[in-house]
Amino acid sequence: MAECPFLKICPIWADFAEVEKMHWLGDYCRGDKFEVCERRKRGLQGLPVTNDLLPDGSSTKA
């Protein structure tokens, strides 16, 4: 299974409950979707990655 190379330095997970965190980690960080993660894509493009940006492009500030 693929794993995002940025997983260990991604700060977003510190404030998530374990159940929520496992959902995102399973789908994006340690799953097949890590290449489409908006946080990863923005970082690779040199664009700012805010702490509220979720892997699917939505925001925690909903």
C-alpha positions in Angstrom: 0.0 0.0 0.0 1.2 3.5 -0.9 2.0 6.1 1.8 2.3 9.8 1.4 6.0 10.9 1.8 4.7 14.0 3.7 2.8 12.0 6.3 5.3 12.4 9.1 5.6 16.2 8.7 1.9 17.0 7.9 0.6 19.1 10.9 -3.1 18.8 10.3 -3.7 15.6 12.3 -2.8 17.0 15.7 -6.3 18.3 16.5 -8.3 15.4 15.1 -10.1 12.7 17.1 -8.7 9.3 16.5 -11.8 8.1 14.5 -11.7 11.1 12.2 -7.9 10.8 11.8 -8.1 7.1 10.8 -10.6 7.9 8.1 -8.4 10.5 6.4 -5.2 8.5 7.0 -6.7 5.4 5.5 -8.1 7.1 2.4 -5.4 9.6 1.7 -2.2 9.3 3.7 -1.8 5.6 3.6 -4.2 4.8 0.8 -4.5 5.1 -2.9 -5.6 8.7 -2.8 -2.4 10.3 -1.5 -1.5 11.5 -5.0 -4.7 13.5 -5.2 -4.4 15.1 -1.7 -4.9 18.8 -2.0 -2.4 19.5 0.8 0.3 17.5 -1.1 -0.5 19.0 -4.5 -0.3 22.6 -3.1 2.9 21.9 -1.2 4.6 20.4 -4.3 3.5 23.5 -6.3 5.0 25.8 -3.8 1.6 27.2 -2.8 0.6 27.9 0.8 -1.0 25.0 2.7 -3.2 26.3 5.5 -3.8 24.2 8.6 -7.6 24.1 7.9 -7.1 22.5 4.4 -8.3 18.9 4.3 -6.9 16.3 1.8 -10.1 16.5 -0.3 -9.8 20.3 -0.6 -12.5 21.1 1.9 -11.9 23.1 5.0 -12.2 22.4 8.7 -13.7 25.9 9.0 -16.9 24.7 7.4 
